[in-house]
Amino acid sequence: MKENLSFEVKPIRILDSQVKQFSGINIHMVKVLWDLTYGDCNWEIEEETQTSYPNLFIGNLIIWL
């Protein structure tokens, strides 16, 4: 926990992936699990997730745990 009472939550694993189409552009999305206790998860853009958390990816493979 930081001095301003905030904290960083790191992803635990990727649960799923899909491709969404927005205005004719394909966007690769991954469903990220953030908390095991509450099962908090949400869809994130794969490229941004891979940049921020490369440990969840090996090459072009997604690590499914």
Biopython code that builds the backbone (N, CA, C, O; Angstrom):
import numpy as np
from Bio.PDB.StructureBuilder import StructureBuilder

atoms = [
    (1, "MET", "N", (0.844, -1.173, 0.000)),
    (1, "MET", "CA", (0.000, 0.000, 0.000)),
    (1, "MET", "C", (0.895, 1.244, 0.000)),
    (1, "MET", "O", (1.909, 1.304, 0.696)),
    (2, "LYS", "N", (0.494, 2.218, -0.788)),
    (2, "LYS", "CA", (1.269, 3.448, -0.910)),
    (2, "LYS", "C", (0.826, 4.455, 0.150)),
    (2, "LYS", "O", (-0.190, 4.272, 0.821)),
    (3, "GLU", "N", (1.614, 5.522, 0.283)),
    (3, "GLU", "CA", (1.309, 6.550, 1.279)),
    (3, "GLU", "C", (-0.067, 7.185, 1.067)),
    (3, "GLU", "O", (-0.720, 7.579, 2.033)),
    (4, "ASN", "N", (-0.510, 7.287, -0.189)),
    (4, "ASN", "CA", (-1.822, 7.884, -0.465)),
    (4, "ASN", "C", (-2.951, 6.853, -0.357)),
    (4, "ASN", "O", (-4.062, 7.088, -0.833)),
    (5, "LEU", "N", (-2.656, 5.706, 0.276)),
    (5, "LEU", "CA", (-3.609, 4.629, 0.532)),
    (5, "LEU", "C", (-4.100, 3.925, -0.729)),
    (5, "LEU", "O", (-5.133, 3.255, -0.709)),
    (6, "SER", "N", (-3.367, 4.075, -1.815)),
    (6, "SER", "CA", (-3.702, 3.339, -3.032)),
    (6, "SER", "C", (-2.762, 2.146, -3.158)),
    (6, "SER", "O", (-1.721, 2.092, -2.503)),
    (7, "PHE", "N", (-3.135, 1.202, -3.998)),
    (7, "PHE", "CA", (-2.281, 0.045, -4.232)),
    (7, "PHE", "C", (-2.477, -0.451, -5.656)),
    (7, "PHE", "O", (-3.512, -0.209, -6.277)),
    (8, "GLU", "N", (-1.477, -1.143, -6.156)),
    (8, "GLU", "CA", (-1.523, -1.670, -7.516)),
    (8, "GLU", "C", (-1.942, -3.134, -7.476)),
    (8, "GLU", "O", (-1.369, -3.939, -6.741)),
    (9, "VAL", "N", (-2.937, -3.460, -8.267)),
    (9, "VAL", "CA", (-3.386, -4.839, -8.390)),
    (9, "VAL", "C", (-2.777, -5.403, -9.661)),
    (9, "VAL", "O", (-2.883, -4.794, -10.726)),
    (10, "LYS", "N", (-2.144, -6.554, -9.560)),
    (10, "LYS", "CA", (-1.528, -7.187, -10.717)),
    (10, "LYS", "C", (-2.387, -8.365, -11.156)),
    (10, "LYS", "O", (-3.013, -9.030, -10.330)),
    (11, "PRO", "N", (-2.411, -8.620, -12.457)),
    (11, "PRO", "CA", (-3.245, -9.707, -12.956)),
    (11, "PRO", "C", (-2.709, -11.071, -12.530)),
    (11, "PRO", "O", (-1.504, -11.263, -12.367)),
    (12, "ILE", "N", (-3.631, -12.005, -12.356)),
    (12, "ILE", "CA", (-3.258, -13.347, -11.954)),
    (12, "ILE", "C", (-3.108, -14.243, -13.177)),
    (12, "ILE", "O", (-2.124, -14.971, -13.306)),
    (13, "ARG", "N", (-4.087, -14.186, -14.069)),
    (13, "ARG", "CA", (-4.017, -14.991, -15.291)),
    (13, "ARG", "C", (-5.055, -14.516, -16.292)),
    (13, "ARG", "O", (-5.944, -13.724, -15.977)),
    (14, "ILE", "N", (-4.912, -15.024, -17.505)),
    (14, "ILE", "CA", (-5.851, -14.735, -18.581)),
    (14, "ILE", "C", (-6.822, -15.905, -18.666)),
    (14, "ILE", "O", (-6.420, -17.068, -18.714)),
    (15, "LEU", "N", (-8.113, -15.570, -18.685)),
    (15, "LEU", "CA", (-9.142, -16.602, -18.691)),
    (15, "LEU", "C", (-9.675, -16.926, -20.084)),
    (15, "LEU", "O", (-10.104, -18.052, -20.336)),
    (16, "ASP", "N", (-9.650, -15.949, -20.988)),
    (16, "ASP", "CA", (-10.258, -16.140, -22.300)),
    (16, "ASP", "C", (-9.715, -15.079, -23.247)),
    (16, "ASP", "O", (-9.082, -14.115, -22.815)),
    (17, "SER", "N", (-9.961, -15.258, -24.522)),
    (17, "SER", "CA", (-9.605, -14.245, -25.512)),
    (17, "SER", "C", (-10.662, -14.240, -26.600)),
    (17, "SER", "O", (-11.342, -15.241, -26.828)),
    (18, "GLN", "N", (-10.794, -13.105, -27.269)),
    (18, "GLN", "CA", (-11.743, -12.976, -28.361)),
    (18, "GLN", "C", (-11.342, -11.792, -29.227)),
    (18, "GLN", "O", (-10.531, -10.956, -28.829)),
    (19, "VAL", "N", (-11.922, -11.738, -30.413)),
    (19, "VAL", "CA", (-11.683, -10.620, -31.322)),
    (19, "VAL", "C", (-12.998, -9.873, -31.476)),
    (19, "VAL", "O", (-14.007, -10.455, -31.873)),
    (20, "LYS", "N", (-12.984, -8.590, -31.162)),
    (20, "LYS", "CA", (-14.153, -7.721, -31.315)),
    (20, "LYS", "C", (-13.934, -6.849, -32.546)),
    (20, "LYS", "O", (-12.800, -6.491, -32.865)),
    (21, "GLN", "N", (-15.003, -6.511, -33.226)),
    (21, "GLN", "CA", (-14.890, -5.647, -34.382)),
    (21, "GLN", "C", (-15.569, -4.317, -34.085)),
    (21, "GLN", "O", (-16.763, -4.265, -33.790)),
    (22, "PHE", "N", (-14.787, -3.240, -34.166)),
    (22, "PHE", "CA", (-15.276, -1.888, -33.956)),
    (22, "PHE", "C", (-14.987, -1.064, -35.197)),
    (22, "PHE", "O", (-13.829, -0.892, -35.578)),
    (23, "SER", "N", (-16.011, -0.566, -35.815)),
    (23, "SER", "CA", (-15.876, 0.266, -37.028)),
    (23, "SER", "C", (-15.004, -0.408, -38.078)),
    (23, "SER", "O", (-14.185, 0.246, -38.724)),
    (24, "GLY", "N", (-15.178, -1.712, -38.247)),
    (24, "GLY", "CA", (-14.438, -2.454, -39.266)),
    (24, "GLY", "C", (-13.013, -2.814, -38.874)),
    (24, "GLY", "O", (-12.272, -3.353, -39.695)),
    (25, "ILE", "N", (-12.614, -2.527, -37.641)),
    (25, "ILE", "CA", (-11.263, -2.839, -37.172)),
    (25, "ILE", "C", (-11.357, -3.972, -36.150)),
    (25, "ILE", "O", (-12.175, -3.920, -35.232)),
    (26, "ASN", "N", (-10.515, -4.993, -36.314)),
    (26, "ASN", "CA", (-10.483, -6.103, -35.365)),
    (26, "ASN", "C", (-9.622, -5.734, -34.157)),
    (26, "ASN", "O", (-8.469, -5.330, -34.307)),
    (27, "ILE", "N", (-10.188, -5.875, -32.969)),
    (27, "ILE", "CA", (-9.488, -5.599, -31.715)),
    (27, "ILE", "C", (-9.389, -6.905, -30.941)),
    (27, "ILE", "O", (-10.408, -7.512, -30.614)),
    (28, "HIS", "N", (-8.171, -7.338, -30.647)),
    (28, "HIS", "CA", (-7.941, -8.560, -29.879)),
    (28, "HIS", "C", (-8.049, -8.222, -28.396)),
    (28, "HIS", "O", (-7.377, -7.324, -27.889)),
    (29, "MET", "N", (-8.921, -8.974, -27.714)),
    (29, "MET", "CA", (-9.200, -8.730, -26.297)),
    (29, "MET", "C", (-8.865, -9.976, -25.480)),
    (29, "MET", "O", (-8.961, -11.099, -25.975)),
    (30, "VAL", "N", (-8.474, -9.765, -24.231)),
    (30, "VAL", "CA", (-8.244, -10.873, -23.301)),
    (30, "VAL", "C", (-9.028, -10.605, -22.019)),
    (30, "VAL", "O", (-9.136, -9.464, -21.570)),
    (31, "LYS", "N", (-9.570, -11.667, -21.442)),
    (31, "LYS", "CA", (-10.289, -11.560, -20.173)),
    (31, "LYS", "C", (-9.297, -11.848, -19.062)),
    (31, "LYS", "O", (-8.779, -12.960, -18.956)),
    (32, "VAL", "N", (-9.029, -10.838, -18.227)),
    (32, "VAL", "CA", (-7.984, -10.911, -17.213)),
    (32, "VAL", "C", (-8.608, -11.107, -15.832)),
    (32, "VAL", "O", (-9.525, -10.382, -15.444)),
    (33, "LEU", "N", (-8.099, -12.096, -15.098)),
    (33, "LEU", "CA", (-8.505, -12.320, -13.715)),
    (33, "LEU", "C", (-7.589, -11.502, -12.827)),
    (33, "LEU", "O", (-6.368, -11.651, -12.882)),
    (34, "TRP", "N", (-8.179, -10.624, -11.996)),
    (34, "TRP", "CA", (-7.410, -9.728, -11.141)),
    (34, "TRP", "C", (-7.400, -10.162, -9.688)),
    (34, "TRP", "O", (-6.466, -9.826, -8.961)),
    (35, "ASP", "N", (-8.409, -10.899, -9.240)),
    (35, "ASP", "CA", (-8.515, -11.246, -7.829)),
    (35, "ASP", "C", (-9.142, -12.623, -7.681)),
    (35, "ASP", "O", (-10.261, -12.850, -8.142)),
    (36, "LEU", "N", (-8.433, -13.540, -7.045)),
    (36, "LEU", "CA", (-8.951, -14.897, -6.852)),
    (36, "LEU", "C", (-10.074, -14.945, -5.829)),
    (36, "LEU", "O", (-11.023, -15.710, -5.996)),
    (37, "THR", "N", (-9.986, -14.153, -4.786)),
    (37, "THR", "CA", (-10.977, -14.192, -3.720)),
    (37, "THR", "C", (-12.366, -13.822, -4.216)),
    (37, "THR", "O", (-13.341, -14.516, -3.927)),
    (38, "TYR", "N", (-12.456, -12.727, -4.962)),
    (38, "TYR", "CA", (-13.747, -12.240, -5.426)),
    (38, "TYR", "C", (-14.032, -12.603, -6.882)),
    (38, "TYR", "O", (-15.150, -12.412, -7.360)),
    (39, "GLY", "N", (-13.032, -13.122, -7.589)),
    (39, "GLY", "CA", (-13.209, -13.482, -8.990)),
    (39, "GLY", "C", (-13.337, -12.283, -9.908)),
    (39, "GLY", "O", (-13.944, -12.375, -10.975)),
    (40, "ASP", "N", (-12.759, -11.138, -9.491)),
    (40, "ASP", "CA", (-12.835, -9.929, -10.311)),
    (40, "ASP", "C", (-12.077, -10.123, -11.616)),
    (40, "ASP", "O", (-10.903, -10.491, -11.612)),
    (41, "CYS", "N", (-12.753, -9.873, -12.732)),
    (41, "CYS", "CA", (-12.099, -9.960, -14.034)),
    (41, "CYS", "C", (-12.777, -8.979, -14.987)),
    (41, "CYS", "O", (-13.913, -8.558, -14.770)),
    (42, "ASN", "N", (-12.054, -8.630, -16.039)),
    (42, "ASN", "CA", (-12.609, -7.758, -17.057)),
    (42, "ASN", "C", (-11.854, -7.948, -18.361)),
    (42, "ASN", "O", (-10.761, -8.513, -18.390)),
    (43, "TRP", "N", (-12.459, -7.466, -19.440)),
    (43, "TRP", "CA", (-11.853, -7.570, -20.765)),
    (43, "TRP", "C", (-10.900, -6.397, -20.972)),
    (43, "TRP", "O", (-11.247, -5.243, -20.719)),
    (44, "GLU", "N", (-9.693, -6.715, -21.437)),
    (44, "GLU", "CA", (-8.658, -5.719, -21.697)),
    (44, "GLU", "C", (-8.165, -5.888, -23.132)),
    (44, "GLU", "O", (-8.296, -6.962, -23.719)),
    (45, "ILE", "N", (-7.604, -4.831, -23.684)),
    (45, "ILE", "CA", (-7.004, -4.924, -25.017)),
    (45, "ILE", "C", (-5.725, -5.750, -24.894)),
    (45, "ILE", "O", (-4.864, -5.456, -24.065)),
    (46, "GLU", "N", (-5.609, -6.784, -25.726)),
    (46, "GLU", "CA", (-4.487, -7.721, -25.618)),
    (46, "GLU", "C", (-3.141, -7.030, -25.743)),
    (46, "GLU", "O", (-2.238, -7.309, -24.954)),
    (47, "GLU", "N", (-2.981, -6.150, -26.695)),
    (47, "GLU", "CA", (-1.698, -5.473, -26.917)),
    (47, "GLU", "C", (-1.256, -4.677, -25.693)),
    (47, "GLU", "O", (-0.085, -4.716, -25.317)),
    (48, "GLU", "N", (-2.185, -3.958, -25.074)),
    (48, "GLU", "CA", (-1.861, -3.168, -23.883)),
    (48, "GLU", "C", (-1.520, -4.075, -22.698)),
    (48, "GLU", "O", (-0.607, -3.782, -21.927)),
    (49, "THR", "N", (-2.255, -5.169, -22.563)),
    (49, "THR", "CA", (-2.000, -6.117, -21.484)),
    (49, "THR", "C", (-0.642, -6.773, -21.661)),
    (49, "THR", "O", (0.098, -6.959, -20.695)),
    (50, "GLN", "N", (-0.314, -7.125, -22.904)),
    (50, "GLN", "CA", (0.973, -7.771, -23.178)),
    (50, "GLN", "C", (2.128, -6.805, -22.905)),
    (50, "GLN", "O", (3.182, -7.230, -22.432)),
    (51, "THR", "N", (1.949, -5.535, -23.191)),
    (51, "THR", "CA", (2.983, -4.540, -22.922)),
    (51, "THR", "C", (3.176, -4.346, -21.415)),
    (51, "THR", "O", (4.308, -4.267, -20.936)),
    (52, "SER", "N", (2.074, -4.270, -20.676)),
    (52, "SER", "CA", (2.148, -4.018, -19.240)),
    (52, "SER", "C", (2.524, -5.250, -18.423)),
    (52, "SER", "O", (3.192, -5.136, -17.396)),
    (53, "TYR", "N", (2.096, -6.433, -18.879)),
    (53, "TYR", "CA", (2.306, -7.675, -18.125)),
    (53, "TYR", "C", (2.800, -8.789, -19.042)),
    (53, "TYR", "O", (2.074, -9.753, -19.286)),
    (54, "PRO", "N", (4.023, -8.669, -19.552)),
    (54, "PRO", "CA", (4.534, -9.669, -20.511)),
    (54, "PRO", "C", (4.651, -11.076, -19.922)),
    (54, "PRO", "O", (4.706, -12.053, -20.668)),
    (55, "ASN", "N", (4.689, -11.188, -18.591)),
    (55, "ASN", "CA", (4.792, -12.495, -17.955)),
    (55, "ASN", "C", (3.559, -13.365, -18.226)),
    (55, "ASN", "O", (3.621, -14.582, -18.052)),
    (56, "LEU", "N", (2.449, -12.768, -18.646)),
    (56, "LEU", "CA", (1.242, -13.537, -18.964)),
    (56, "LEU", "C", (1.286, -14.128, -20.366)),
    (56, "LEU", "O", (0.402, -14.891, -20.755)),
    (57, "PHE", "N", (2.315, -13.772, -21.118)),
    (57, "PHE", "CA", (2.431, -14.198, -22.511)),
    (57, "PHE", "C", (3.810, -14.806, -22.758)),
    (57, "PHE", "O", (4.803, -14.356, -22.186)),
    (58, "ILE", "N", (3.865, -15.811, -23.597)),
    (58, "ILE", "CA", (5.135, -16.374, -24.057)),
    (58, "ILE", "C", (5.104, -16.303, -25.574)),
    (58, "ILE", "O", (4.330, -17.018, -26.211)),
    (59, "GLY", "N", (5.946, -15.438, -26.169)),
    (59, "GLY", "CA", (5.883, -15.239, -27.617)),
    (59, "GLY", "C", (4.501, -14.735, -27.984)),
    (59, "GLY", "O", (4.059, -13.702, -27.481)),
    (60, "ASN", "N", (3.821, -15.453, -28.853)),
    (60, "ASN", "CA", (2.457, -15.098, -29.234)),
    (60, "ASN", "C", (1.433, -15.933, -28.481)),
    (60, "ASN", "O", (0.236, -15.836, -28.750)),
    (61, "LEU", "N", (1.894, -16.755, -27.538)),
    (61, "LEU", "CA", (0.989, -17.618, -26.791)),
    (61, "LEU", "C", (0.504, -16.945, -25.518)),
    (61, "LEU", "O", (1.248, -16.212, -24.865)),
    (62, "ILE", "N", (-0.721, -17.197, -25.181)),
    (62, "ILE", "CA", (-1.288, -16.714, -23.931)),
    (62, "ILE", "C", (-1.148, -17.844, -22.919)),
    (62, "ILE", "O", (-1.418, -19.002, -23.238)),
    (63, "ILE", "N", (-0.734, -17.518, -21.719)),
    (63, "ILE", "CA", (-0.598, -18.532, -20.664)),
    (63, "ILE", "C", (-1.956, -18.702, -20.006)),
    (63, "ILE", "O", (-2.482, -17.776, -19.388)),
    (64, "TRP", "N", (-2.514, -19.892, -20.145)),
    (64, "TRP", "CA", (-3.804, -20.223, -19.531)),
    (64, "TRP", "C", (-3.504, -21.049, -18.296)),
    (64, "TRP", "O", (-3.003, -22.167, -18.413)),
    (65, "LEU", "N", (-3.792, -20.534, -17.137)),
    (65, "LEU", "CA", (-3.545, -21.258, -15.889)),
    (65, "LEU", "C", (-4.839, -21.693, -15.264)),
    (65, "LEU", "O", (-4.832, -22.318, -14.204)),
]
sb = StructureBuilder()
sb.init_structure("model")
sb.init_model(0)
sb.init_chain("A")
sb.init_seg("    ")
for serial, (resi, resn, name, xyz) in enumerate(atoms, 1):
    if name == "N":
        sb.init_residue(resn, " ", resi, " ")
    sb.init_atom(name, np.array(xyz, "f"), 0.0, 1.0, " ", f" {name:<3s}", serial, name[0])
structure = sb.get_structure()
